[in-house]
Amino acid sequence: MKTTGVVRRIDDLGRIVIPKEIRRTLRIRDGESLEIYVDKEVVALKKYSPMDNLEDISKSFVDAIYQSVQQNILVTDRDRIIAVAGSLKKKYLGKPISSYLEHVIEEREDVVQKETKSLELINGMQEEGSYVLNPILSNGDSIGLVIILSHDRPISDMEEKIARITSQFLEKHIEE
């Protein structure tokens, strides 16, 4: 762990303020949950994502789907790409998502682009193709996306359904 040089006082209700620069750097939004860890005399805060518990399931599930559809399929949480199957795996797995994808998560609506168009998966990197973006919901909150991206042909109705089924599958596992 590296020090930031920032010192904060705990108020009479036990609260501390995390400086705006640190919140911005770590992409911590108002109302977002943080997980608290304690190790001897160290208290650490980590952004909480219900999707953290689903990384292994997400990876296995998208690998299985890829065997059938042979299209790139990605799963994100609110901050990064947590699972990828297809040719984009090495390029995007674990990378922070673009502001466009953050916006789609906030809007909580499916996006279907059947014509070839540019899609920014991470800031500054474009992929050309047709795609479907389907939000993953938990307790009414949008917590991630399922993305199917085709470089060589329009997204089919079946792939739209597969994206929806994948997000519903992950939603059910979060609720358990």
N, C-alpha and C positions, 0 to 999 in steps of 0.2 A: 504494500500500500504506500502511496506517496502522499505527503502532506500538502495541503493547499495553503497553509499559513493563515487560514480563516479561523477565528475564535468566536464562538457565540455563547451567550449566557442562557441558561435554562430559566424560564419564567416561573412564577409561583404555581402555575398549572402543569408544569413539567414539559412545556413545549420549547422547541428551538426553531429558529428560522434557517432554512437552507437558502443560501444566497442565490439570487436570480441567475448569475452567471453559471453557477454549478447546475441549477435546474435546466437552464437552456442547453448547456453542453451535454447533459445526460438525457435530454428530451423528457424531463419530468413535467407533466402538465398539472394544472390545478385539479384537485379532486382525485388524482391518481393514487393508488395504494403503493405503499412501500413495505417490504419485508424487513424485519429487524433480526440481526444475528448478533450473538454475544460470544466472544472468545477471550477468556481470562478478563483483562481490563479493557478490551476493545469492543465498542459497539459499532456495528456496520449496518448501513441501510442499503437495500437493493430494491430496484424497481420490481414490483410484483406483476407477474403475468400468469393468468390461469393456464395459458398455453404452454408454459414451461413443463408442466407435468405431461403434456401430450406430444412432446417432440419425438419420442421413440415410436409411439403409435402413428403419428402423422407421417413419419418417414416410411414405415412399413406399408401404410395404407396407400400413399402416393406411388410407391414402387409397384404395388399390386395393380393399381389403376393404370399405370404407365404400360404394363404388359398388355393390356387390352386396347387402349386408345392410341398408344405410340405418339403422344403429344406431350410437350413439356407441361408439368403440373407442379405448382408451387403452393406452399402454405406459409402465411405470415402471422405474426402476432402484431401488436400495435407499433412495434419498433423495427423488427428485423425479419428476414426470411428464415424460417425454422426448418423447412423440409423442401426438397426439390427432387424430382425424378425427370430424367431426360438429359439432353445435351447441355442444358444451362446449369447443371449441378455445381461444377467447380467454379463457375463464374459468379454465382449469386448466393450460395448457401452461407448463412450466417451474416450476410451483409445488411446494413440498415436500409429500410425501405424509403422510397422517394416520397416527397411531399405530396405528389399526386395520389399515391396509394394511401397515405395518411388521410387525405381528403375523402377518398372513396370509403374508407373505414368509418369516418365520422358521419358521412351521409347515409350509411347503412342501406344502400340500394345496389341491386345487381347492375353490372355494366356488361353489355354484350356488344362487341365490335366484330361484325361479320366480314367487313372489308379490311384489307390490309391497311394498317395504320401504325404509327410509332407509339410504343408504350414505354414509359420510363419506370423501370422496376426499382432502380436505385438512382439517387440524384446524379445526373450527368451521363447516364448510360441508357441508351435507347435500344429497344428490340422492335423489329418490324414484323408484323403478323396480324392475324385476327385473334381475338381473345374473349374470354369471359372472366369477370371478377365477381365472386360471390362472397358476401360478408359472413363471418362466423359470429353468432350472437350467443351471449350468456347472460341470463337474468335481465334481458332487455338492453344490454350493452353490446356494442360491436367491438370485438376483441381481436379480430384478424380477418384474413381473406384467404379464399381458395382461388387460385388463378390457373386457368388452362390457356396455354399460348401455342398457336399453330403458326409455323413459318411458311408452310407450303400450301395450305388450303383454308377455306372459310371454316370457322367453328360450326359444328353441326348441332342440331337440336339435342341429340344424344349427349354430346359433350357438355352442353348447358345443364342437362339433367344430372350428369355425373358430378359437375361442380356443386350443384345444389345438394346432392346426396352426400358428398364428401363433407360439406360444411355442416349438414344436419348430423352426420355421424360424429364429427368432432364436438358439436354442441352437446350431444347426449353424453359423451365421455367426460366433458367438463362438469356437467351437472351431477355426475355420480360421485 
